[in-house]
Amino acid sequence: PSRGPTAADVKAAESLSPGDRNAMIRGMVDGLAARLEKSPRDVDGWIKLMRSRKVMGEDAAASQTLKRALDAFADASCERAQIVAAAMELQIKP
């Protein structure tokens, strides 16, 4: 099942004021971060969170997310390689 916004969510966001839209986005990002705290073995989730933090201009939070993701996959070199490749593409430094 997709965990991203539905078409209805996107349509609803388009009608919001910029402040309300930012609050909605912040809520989705915070929800993803909370989910990853409980279930950290989600490569795509970590990459999505890094990307979200970067897009929001939160470079320090994006770097912290990278560190948390690498810790979550300390025993999995393939997954770590995916995370590092995404971080490089997003220009996120640990």
C-alpha positions, 0 to 999 in steps of 0.5 A: 500500500502506498503511504504517500498522499492521495490525489484527494490529499493533493487536491485539498492541499492546493486549496490551502493557504501557504501556511496551512499547506506547509503545516500539512507537509510538516505533518506528513514529514513528521509522521514519516519520521515517527514511523521510521523510529518504530520501524527503521528497516525501510530503505525507501522511507529513509530516502524519502525522509532525507529528500523531504528534509532537503527540499524543506531546506533542513540540511542539518536534519537531512544529515541527521536522517542520513546518519540514522538510516545508516545506523539502522542498516549497520549490518546490511551493506546493500541497503547502506549503498542505496542510502549513500547513493541517494544522499550523494544525489541529494548532496547530503553530507553526514 
